[in-house]
């Protein structure tokens, strides 16, 4: 999981944040299409309400995924990869916290696990001073976005096929990134 931050930072520096997001999500979409096709014959078709739920959930997840990813991409441009990794993973704390507000029960020992995780992530990721600069703030907003992304997946995934949901969210995030990519005017050499 954490190894992607270095590659992401290099990719954003070369391609631009919108182009990187667009290509990454189109690759995710196209990687899932053969899987969906192969599994399609073995699954019962979704009813019309099920299809609406699938598309609604996939599009909603894609919008939030795109927004969270873009905050992360821009944040990584202005902060260290270590800080970006630490701040992004604060969703580990935020998911159960926001989950309480949406009616999820959180066992008390989870809070101990969250504390240990945050402490470990801090020691692994943060070097030098820990100040909240422009890039850090953007990545913190990204973490909040990923929190809502996880909570929305938790709502829709039990009702629909998870692979199809993922494919639709990747497609949505990719399409939403196209206008920004066009403005970045990427070249094939990049």
LOGU-758920 format. One record per residue: residue number from 0; residue in three letters; x, y, z of N, C-alpha, C in turn. Coordinates in Angstrom, 1 decimal, padded with zeros to 4 digits, m for minus. Each point is the difference from the previous one (the first is absolute). Last residue first. Example, Ala and Ser with C-alpha at 12.3 -4.5 7.8 and 13.67 -1.06 7.14 Angstrom:
2
ATOM  seq  type  n_X  n_Y  n_Z  ca_X  ca_Y  ca_Z  c_X  c_Y  c_Z
ATOM  1  SER  012.8  m002.2  007.1  000.9  001.1  000.0  m000.8  001.1  000.8;
ATOM  0  ALA  000.3  m005.7  m000.1  m000.9  001.2  000.0  000.9  001.2  000.0;
END
This chain:
190
ATOM  seq  type  n_X  n_Y  n_Z  ca_X  ca_Y  ca_Z  c_X  c_Y  c_Z
ATOM  189  UNK  005.8  012.0  m022.1  m000.2  000.0  001.4  m000.6  m001.3  000.5;
ATOM  188  UNK  000.4  000.9  m004.6  001.4  m000.3  000.6  m000.1  m000.1  001.5;
ATOM  187  UNK  m003.8  001.4  m002.6  000.2  m001.4  000.0  001.3  m000.4  000.6;
ATOM  186  UNK  m002.4  004.5  001.7  000.6  m000.5  m001.2  000.2  m001.5  000.1;
ATOM  185  UNK  m003.7  003.7  002.4  001.1  m001.0  000.1  000.5  m000.4  m001.3;
ATOM  184  UNK  m003.1  003.8  002.1  000.6  m000.2  m001.4  001.2  m001.0  000.1;
ATOM  183  UNK  m003.3  002.1  003.4  001.5  m000.3  000.2  000.7  m000.2  m001.3;
ATOM  182  UNK  m004.7  000.6  m000.1  000.6  001.2  000.4  001.5  m000.1  000.3;
ATOM  181  UNK  m002.6  m003.9  m000.8  000.1  000.8  m001.2  000.7  001.3  000.2;
ATOM  180  UNK  m001.0  m002.7  003.7  001.1  m000.5  m000.7  000.2  000.7  m001.3;
ATOM  179  UNK  m003.6  001.1  002.7  001.2  000.5  000.6  001.2  m000.5  m000.8;
ATOM  178  UNK  m004.3  m001.6  m001.3  000.2  001.5  m000.3  001.3  000.5  000.6;
ATOM  177  UNK  m001.0  m004.7  000.9  000.4  000.4  m001.4  000.1  001.5  m000.3;
ATOM  176  UNK  m001.4  m002.5  004.2  001.4  000.5  m000.1  000.3  000.5  m001.5;
ATOM  175  UNK  m004.2  m002.1  001.2  000.1  001.3  000.7  001.4  000.6  m000.1;
ATOM  174  UNK  m000.6  m004.4  m001.7  m000.7  001.0  m000.8  000.0  001.4  000.6;
ATOM  173  UNK  001.9  m003.5  002.5  000.8  000.2  m001.2  m000.7  001.1  m000.9;
ATOM  172  UNK  m002.3  m001.6  003.8  001.2  000.8  000.4  000.8  000.4  m001.2;
ATOM  171  UNK  m003.6  m002.9  m000.7  m000.5  001.3  000.4  001.2  000.9  000.4;
ATOM  170  UNK  001.0  m004.5  m000.9  m000.5  000.7  m001.2  m000.4  001.4  000.3;
ATOM  169  UNK  001.0  m002.8  003.6  001.2  000.4  m000.7  m000.3  000.8  m001.3;
ATOM  168  UNK  m003.6  m001.8  002.5  000.7  001.2  000.7  001.2  000.4  m000.7;
ATOM  167  UNK  m002.3  m003.7  m001.7  m000.7  001.2  m000.2  000.6  001.2  000.7;
ATOM  166  UNK  001.9  m004.3  000.7  000.2  000.4  m001.4  m000.7  001.3  m000.3;
ATOM  165  UNK  m000.7  m002.0  004.3  001.4  000.6  m000.2  000.2  000.5  m001.4;
ATOM  164  UNK  m004.0  m002.3  000.9  000.0  001.3  000.7  001.4  000.7  m000.2;
ATOM  163  UNK  m000.4  m004.4  m001.6  m000.7  001.0  m000.9  m000.1  001.4  000.7;
ATOM  162  UNK  001.8  m003.4  002.5  000.9  000.2  m001.1  m000.7  001.0  m001.0;
ATOM  161  UNK  m002.5  m001.5  003.8  001.1  000.9  000.4  001.0  000.3  m001.2;
ATOM  160  UNK  m005.4  m001.1  000.1  001.2  m000.7  m000.3  001.2  001.0  000.2;
ATOM  159  UNK  m004.4  001.0  002.9  000.3  m000.2  m001.4  001.3  m000.8  m000.2;
ATOM  158  UNK  m001.9  001.3  004.3  m001.2  m000.1  m000.8  000.3  m000.4  m001.5;
ATOM  157  UNK  003.3  000.8  003.6  m000.8  m001.2  000.3  m001.2  m000.2  m000.9;
ATOM  156  UNK  002.9  003.9  m000.6  000.6  m001.3  m000.4  m000.8  m001.2  000.4;
ATOM  155  UNK  m001.1  004.8  001.1  m000.4  m000.6  m001.2  000.5  m001.4  m000.3;
ATOM  154  UNK  001.1  002.5  004.1  m001.4  000.1  m000.2  m000.5  m000.8  m001.2;
ATOM  153  UNK  004.6  000.5  001.0  m000.6  m000.8  001.0  m001.5  m000.1  m000.2;
ATOM  152  UNK  002.4  003.0  m002.6  000.2  m001.4  m000.5  m000.6  m000.9  001.0;
ATOM  151  UNK  000.0  004.4  001.4  m000.9  m000.2  m001.1  000.1  m001.4  m000.7;
ATOM  150  UNK  003.1  001.2  003.4  m001.4  m000.1  000.6  m001.0  m000.2  m001.1;
ATOM  149  UNK  004.4  000.8  m001.4  m000.1  m001.3  000.7  m001.4  m000.2  000.6;
ATOM  148  UNK  001.0  004.2  m001.9  000.0  m001.0  m001.0  m000.2  m001.4  000.6;
ATOM  147  UNK  000.6  003.6  002.8  m001.4  000.0  m000.5  m000.1  m001.1  m001.1;
ATOM  146  UNK  004.3  000.7  001.7  m000.9  m000.4  001.1  m001.4  m000.2  m000.5;
ATOM  145  UNK  003.2  001.9  m002.8  000.1  m001.4  000.0  m000.8  m000.6  001.1;
ATOM  144  UNK  000.2  004.7  m000.1  m000.7  m000.5  m001.2  000.1  m001.6  m000.1;
ATOM  143  UNK  002.5  002.2  003.3  m001.5  000.1  000.3  m000.8  m000.5  m001.1;
ATOM  142  UNK  004.6  000.2  m000.7  m000.3  m001.0  001.0  m001.5  000.0  000.4;
ATOM  141  UNK  001.6  003.5  m002.8  m000.1  m001.3  m000.7  m000.3  m001.2  000.9;
ATOM  140  UNK  000.9  004.2  001.9  m001.3  000.0  m000.6  m000.2  m001.3  m000.8;
ATOM  139  UNK  004.2  000.6  001.7  m000.9  m000.3  001.1  m001.5  000.1  m000.5;
ATOM  138  UNK  003.4  001.1  m002.9  000.0  m001.5  000.2  m000.9  m000.3  001.2;
ATOM  137  UNK  000.6  004.6  m001.0  m000.6  m000.7  m001.1  m000.1  m001.5  000.2;
ATOM  136  UNK  002.4  002.5  003.1  m001.4  000.3  000.1  m000.8  m000.7  m001.1;
ATOM  135  UNK  004.7  m000.2  m000.1  m000.6  m000.8  001.1  m001.5  000.2  000.1;
ATOM  134  UNK  002.4  002.7  m003.0  m000.2  m001.3  m000.5  m000.5  m001.0  001.0;
ATOM  133  UNK  000.8  004.5  001.4  m001.0  000.0  m001.1  m000.2  m001.5  m000.5;
ATOM  132  UNK  002.0  000.1  004.9  000.1  000.9  m001.1  m001.0  m000.2  m001.1;
ATOM  131  UNK  001.2  m001.4  005.2  m001.1  m000.2  m000.9  000.1  001.1  m001.1;
ATOM  130  UNK  003.9  m002.6  003.2  m000.8  001.2  m000.2  m001.0  m000.3  m001.1;
ATOM  129  UNK  003.9  m002.6  002.8  m001.3  m000.3  m000.5  m000.8  001.3  000.1;
ATOM  128  UNK  005.6  m001.3  m000.6  m001.1  000.7  000.7  m001.4  m000.5  m000.6;
ATOM  127  UNK  003.7  m003.6  m000.8  000.2  001.5  000.2  m001.2  000.6  000.7;
ATOM  126  UNK  m001.3  m004.3  m002.2  001.4  000.3  000.3  000.1  001.5  000.1;
ATOM  125  UNK  m004.0  m004.1  m000.3  000.3  001.3  000.2  001.5  000.2  000.5;
ATOM  124  UNK  m002.1  m004.4  m001.1  m000.2  001.0  m001.1  000.5  001.4  000.3;
ATOM  123  UNK  000.2  m004.0  003.0  000.4  m000.4  m001.3  000.1  001.1  m001.0;
ATOM  122  UNK  m001.7  000.8  004.4  001.4  m000.3  000.1  000.6  m000.5  m001.4;
ATOM  121  UNK  m004.7  000.8  000.4  000.8  001.3  000.2  001.5  m000.3  000.0;
ATOM  120  UNK  m003.0  m003.6  m000.3  000.1  000.7  m001.3  000.8  001.3  000.2;
ATOM  119  UNK  m000.8  m002.6  003.8  000.9  m000.7  m000.9  000.1  000.8  m001.3;
ATOM  118  UNK  m003.1  001.6  003.1  001.3  000.1  000.5  001.1  m000.6  m000.9;
ATOM  117  UNK  m004.5  m000.6  m001.1  000.4  001.4  m000.2  001.4  000.2  000.5;
ATOM  116  UNK  m001.9  m004.2  000.8  000.2  000.2  m001.4  000.5  001.4  m000.3;
ATOM  115  UNK  m001.3  m001.1  004.4  001.3  m000.6  m000.3  000.3  000.2  m001.5;
ATOM  114  UNK  m004.2  001.6  001.4  001.1  000.7  000.7  001.4  m000.6  m000.4;
ATOM  113  UNK  m003.9  m002.2  m001.4  000.2  001.2  m000.7  001.2  000.8  000.5;
ATOM  112  UNK  m001.3  m003.8  002.3  000.7  m000.4  m001.3  000.2  001.3  m000.8;
ATOM  111  UNK  m002.4  000.5  004.0  001.4  m000.3  000.3  000.7  m000.4  m001.3;
ATOM  110  UNK  m004.5  000.7  m000.4  000.6  001.2  000.2  001.5  m000.2  000.4;
ATOM  109  UNK  m002.9  m003.7  m000.6  000.4  000.6  m001.3  000.8  001.3  000.3;
ATOM  108  UNK  m002.1  m002.4  003.5  001.4  m000.4  m000.2  000.5  000.5  m001.4;
ATOM  107  UNK  m004.6  000.7  001.5  001.0  000.8  000.7  001.4  m000.3  m000.4;
ATOM  106  UNK  m004.0  m000.7  m003.5  000.5  m000.6  001.2  001.1  000.8  000.7;
ATOM  105  UNK  m004.1  001.8  m003.2  001.5  m000.2  000.0  000.4  m000.6  001.4;
ATOM  104  UNK  m004.6  000.6  m003.5  000.5  m000.3  001.3  001.5  m000.2  m000.1;
ATOM  103  UNK  m003.4  003.1  m003.3  000.9  m001.2  000.2  000.4  m000.2  001.4;
ATOM  102  UNK  m002.7  003.8  m002.0  m000.7  m001.2  000.6  000.8  m001.3  000.2;
ATOM  101  UNK  001.3  004.6  m001.7  m001.0  m000.6  m001.0  m000.5  m001.4  000.6;
ATOM  100  UNK  003.1  002.6  002.5  m001.0  001.0  m000.4  m001.0  m000.6  m001.0;
ATOM  99  UNK  003.8  m002.5  001.2  m000.8  000.1  001.2  m001.2  001.0  m000.3;
ATOM  98  UNK  003.4  m000.4  m003.2  m000.9  m001.2  000.0  m001.0  000.0  001.2;
ATOM  97  UNK  003.6  003.1  m000.4  m001.2  000.4  m000.8  m001.0  m001.1  m000.1;
ATOM  96  UNK  004.0  m001.1  002.3  m000.6  001.2  000.6  m001.3  000.5  m000.7;
ATOM  95  UNK  002.6  m003.6  m001.8  m000.8  m000.4  001.2  m000.7  001.2  000.6;
ATOM  94  UNK  002.8  001.1  m003.6  m001.1  m000.9  m000.4  m000.8  m000.5  001.2;
ATOM  93  UNK  004.0  002.8  000.5  m001.2  000.7  m000.3  m001.2  m001.0  m000.4;
ATOM  92  UNK  004.5  m001.5  001.0  m000.6  000.5  001.2  m001.4  000.6  m000.3;
ATOM  91  UNK  002.6  m001.6  m003.5  m000.1  m001.2  000.9  m000.7  000.5  001.3;
ATOM  90  UNK  001.2  003.1  m003.3  m001.3  m000.6  m000.2  m000.2  m001.2  000.9;
ATOM  89  UNK  004.2  002.3  m000.4  m000.9  000.4  001.1  m001.4  m000.5  m000.2;
ATOM  88  UNK  003.7  m000.5  m003.2  m000.5  m001.1  000.8  m000.7  000.4  001.2;
ATOM  87  UNK  001.9  003.2  m002.9  m001.0  m000.7  m000.7  m000.6  m001.1  000.9;
ATOM  86  UNK  003.6  002.5  001.6  m001.2  000.7  000.0  m001.1  m000.7  m000.7;
ATOM  85  UNK  004.3  m001.9  000.0  m000.5  000.0  001.3  m001.4  000.7  000.0;
ATOM  84  UNK  002.4  m000.1  m004.0  m000.4  m001.3  000.4  m000.7  000.0  001.3;
ATOM  83  UNK  001.9  004.0  m001.5  m001.2  m000.4  m000.8  m000.5  m001.3  000.4;
ATOM  82  UNK  004.1  001.4  001.8  m001.1  000.7  000.6  m001.3  m000.4  m000.7;
ATOM  81  UNK  003.8  m001.8  m001.9  m000.2  m000.5  001.3  m001.2  000.6  000.7;
ATOM  80  UNK  001.5  001.7  m004.2  m000.7  m001.2  m000.1  m000.3  m000.7  001.3;
ATOM  79  UNK  000.6  005.3  m000.2  000.8  m001.2  m000.2  m000.9  m001.2  m000.1;
ATOM  78  UNK  m001.8  004.8  m001.7  000.4  m000.6  001.2  000.9  m001.2  m000.2;
ATOM  77  UNK  m002.3  002.6  m003.5  000.5  001.0  001.0  000.4  m000.5  001.3;
ATOM  76  UNK  m001.8  m002.6  m003.7  000.9  000.9  m000.7  000.6  001.0  000.9;
ATOM  75  UNK  m003.3  m003.1  001.5  001.4  m000.7  m000.2  000.9  001.0  m000.7;
ATOM  74  UNK  m004.5  001.3  000.5  000.7  000.0  001.2  001.4  m000.5  m000.1;
ATOM  73  UNK  m002.9  m000.3  m003.7  000.5  001.4  000.2  000.7  000.1  001.3;
ATOM  72  UNK  m001.9  m004.2  m000.8  000.9  000.3  m001.1  000.6  001.4  000.2;
ATOM  71  UNK  m003.5  m001.3  002.9  001.2  m000.7  000.3  001.1  000.3  m001.0;
ATOM  70  UNK  m004.3  001.7  m000.7  000.6  000.7  001.1  001.3  m000.7  000.4;
ATOM  69  UNK  m002.3  m002.1  m003.4  000.5  001.3  m000.4  000.6  000.8  001.1;
ATOM  68  UNK  m002.2  m004.1  001.0  001.3  m000.2  m000.8  000.6  001.3  m000.4;
ATOM  67  UNK  m004.3  000.1  002.0  001.0  m000.3  001.0  001.4  m000.2  m000.7;
ATOM  66  UNK  m003.7  000.8  m002.9  000.3  001.1  000.9  001.1  m000.3  001.0;
ATOM  65  UNK  m001.6  m003.5  m002.7  000.7  001.0  m000.8  000.4  001.2  000.8;
ATOM  64  UNK  m002.6  m003.3  002.1  001.4  m000.5  m000.3  000.8  001.0  m000.8;
ATOM  63  UNK  m004.6  000.9  000.8  000.8  000.2  001.2  001.5  m000.5  m000.2;
ATOM  62  UNK  m003.0  m000.7  m003.5  000.1  001.5  000.2  000.9  000.2  001.2;
ATOM  61  UNK  m001.1  m004.4  m001.0  000.9  000.5  m000.9  000.3  001.5  000.2;
ATOM  60  UNK  m003.3  m002.3  002.5  001.3  m000.4  000.5  001.1  000.6  m001.0;
ATOM  59  UNK  m004.5  000.7  m001.2  000.3  000.7  001.2  001.4  m000.3  000.5;
ATOM  58  UNK  m001.5  m002.4  m003.7  000.2  001.4  m000.3  000.4  000.8  001.2;
ATOM  57  UNK  m001.2  m004.5  000.7  001.2  000.1  m000.8  000.4  001.4  m000.3;
ATOM  56  UNK  m004.2  m001.0  002.1  001.1  m000.2  000.9  001.4  000.2  m000.7;
ATOM  55  UNK  m003.9  000.2  m002.7  000.0  001.1  001.0  001.2  m000.1  000.9;
ATOM  54  UNK  m000.7  m003.5  m003.0  000.5  001.2  m000.7  000.0  001.2  001.0;
ATOM  53  UNK  m001.7  m004.1  001.7  001.4  m000.1  m000.4  000.5  001.2  m000.7;
ATOM  52  UNK  m004.5  m000.1  001.2  000.8  000.1  001.2  001.5  m000.1  m000.4;
ATOM  51  UNK  m003.1  m000.7  m003.4  000.0  001.4  000.4  000.9  000.2  001.2;
ATOM  50  UNK  m000.7  m004.4  m001.4  000.9  000.8  m001.0  000.0  001.5  000.4;
ATOM  49  UNK  m002.9  m002.8  002.4  001.4  m000.3  000.4  001.0  000.7  m000.9;
ATOM  48  UNK  m004.7  000.3  m000.8  000.4  000.8  001.1  001.5  m000.2  000.4;
ATOM  47  UNK  m001.6  m002.6  m003.6  000.0  001.4  m000.3  000.4  000.9  001.2;
ATOM  46  UNK  001.7  m005.0  000.2  m001.3  000.6  m000.3  000.2  001.5  m000.3;
ATOM  45  UNK  004.0  m003.6  m000.8  m000.6  000.9  001.0  m001.4  000.5  m000.5;
ATOM  44  UNK  002.3  m004.9  m001.3  m000.1  001.4  m000.4  m000.6  000.8  001.1;
ATOM  43  UNK  002.9  m004.3  001.1  m001.3  000.3  m000.4  m000.1  001.5  m000.4;
ATOM  42  UNK  004.5  m002.9  m000.7  m000.7  000.8  001.0  m001.5  000.2  m000.5;
ATOM  41  UNK  003.6  m002.2  m002.5  m000.2  m000.7  001.3  m000.8  000.7  001.0;
ATOM  40  UNK  001.4  001.9  m004.2  m000.8  m001.2  m000.3  m000.3  m000.8  001.2;
ATOM  39  UNK  002.9  003.9  000.3  m001.4  000.3  m000.4  m000.9  m001.2  m000.2;
ATOM  38  UNK  004.9  000.3  000.9  m000.9  m000.3  001.1  m001.4  000.1  m000.4;
ATOM  37  UNK  003.4  001.2  m003.1  000.2  m001.4  000.4  m001.0  m000.5  001.1;
ATOM  36  UNK  000.0  004.6  m001.2  m000.4  m000.8  m001.2  000.1  m001.5  000.4;
ATOM  35  UNK  001.7  003.1  003.0  m001.4  000.1  000.0  m000.6  m000.9  m001.1;
ATOM  34  UNK  004.6  000.4  000.1  m000.4  m000.7  001.2  m001.5  000.0  000.1;
ATOM  33  UNK  002.0  002.6  m003.4  000.1  m001.4  m000.3  m000.5  m000.9  001.2;
ATOM  32  UNK  000.1  004.7  000.7  m001.0  m000.4  m001.0  000.1  m001.4  m000.3;
ATOM  31  UNK  003.0  002.5  003.0  m001.1  m000.8  000.6  m001.0  m000.5  m001.1;
ATOM  30  UNK  003.9  002.7  m001.1  000.5  m001.3  000.6  m001.2  m000.8  000.6;
ATOM  29  UNK  m000.7  004.3  m001.9  000.2  m001.0  m001.0  000.6  m001.3  000.6;
ATOM  28  UNK  m000.9  003.6  003.0  m001.2  m000.3  m000.7  000.3  m001.2  m001.0;
ATOM  27  UNK  003.7  001.9  002.2  m000.8  m000.8  000.9  m001.3  m000.5  m000.7;
ATOM  26  UNK  002.6  003.0  m002.4  000.7  m001.3  000.1  m000.8  m000.9  000.9;
ATOM  25  UNK  m001.4  004.4  m000.2  m000.4  m000.7  m001.3  000.7  m001.4  000.0;
ATOM  24  UNK  001.1  002.8  003.6  m001.3  m000.5  000.1  m000.5  m000.7  m001.3;
ATOM  23  UNK  004.3  002.0  000.1  000.0  m001.0  001.1  m001.4  m000.6  000.0;
ATOM  22  UNK  000.7  003.7  m002.8  000.6  m001.3  m000.6  m000.2  m001.1  001.0;
ATOM  21  UNK  m001.5  004.3  001.4  m000.8  m000.5  m001.1  000.6  m001.4  m000.5;
ATOM  20  UNK  002.4  002.4  003.3  m001.3  m000.6  000.6  m000.8  m000.6  m001.1;
ATOM  19  UNK  004.0  002.2  m001.3  000.3  m001.2  000.8  m001.3  m000.6  000.5;
ATOM  18  UNK  m000.4  004.1  m002.1  000.3  m001.1  m001.0  000.3  m001.3  000.7;
ATOM  17  UNK  m000.7  003.8  002.7  m001.3  m000.4  m000.7  000.3  m001.1  m001.0;
ATOM  16  UNK  003.7  002.0  002.4  m000.9  m000.8  000.9  m001.3  m000.5  m000.7;
ATOM  15  UNK  004.8  000.4  m002.6  m000.9  001.0  000.5  m001.1  m000.8  000.8;
ATOM  14  UNK  004.2  m001.8  m002.1  m001.2  000.1  m000.8  m001.0  001.2  000.4;
ATOM  13  UNK  004.3  m000.9  002.2  000.3  m000.1  m001.5  m001.3  000.2  m000.8;
ATOM  12  UNK  000.0  000.1  004.8  001.0  001.0  m000.4  000.3  000.0  m001.5;
ATOM  11  UNK  m002.9  m003.2  002.0  m000.6  001.3  000.0  001.0  001.1  m000.5;
ATOM  10  UNK  001.6  m004.4  000.6  m001.0  000.1  m001.2  m000.6  001.3  m000.1;
ATOM  9  UNK  002.8  m000.9  003.7  000.8  000.1  m001.3  m000.9  000.1  m001.1;
ATOM  8  UNK  m002.0  m000.6  004.1  000.7  001.2  000.0  000.7  000.2  m001.3;
ATOM  7  UNK  m002.0  m004.1  000.7  m001.0  001.0  m000.2  000.7  001.4  m000.1;
ATOM  6  UNK  002.6  m003.7  001.3  m000.3  000.0  m001.5  m001.0  001.1  m000.3;
ATOM  5  UNK  001.0  m000.4  004.5  001.2  000.4  m000.7  m000.3  000.0  m001.5;
ATOM  4  UNK  m003.3  m001.7  002.8  000.1  001.5  000.2  001.2  000.5  m000.8;
ATOM  3  UNK  m001.3  m004.7  000.5  m000.5  000.7  m001.2  000.2  001.5  000.1;
ATOM  2  UNK  000.9  m003.4  003.5  001.1  000.1  m001.1  m000.5  000.8  m001.2;
ATOM  1  UNK  m002.8  m001.3  003.9  000.8  001.3  000.1  001.0  000.2  m001.1;
ATOM  0  UNK  m002.7  m004.1  000.0  m000.8  001.2  000.0  000.9  001.3  000.0;
END
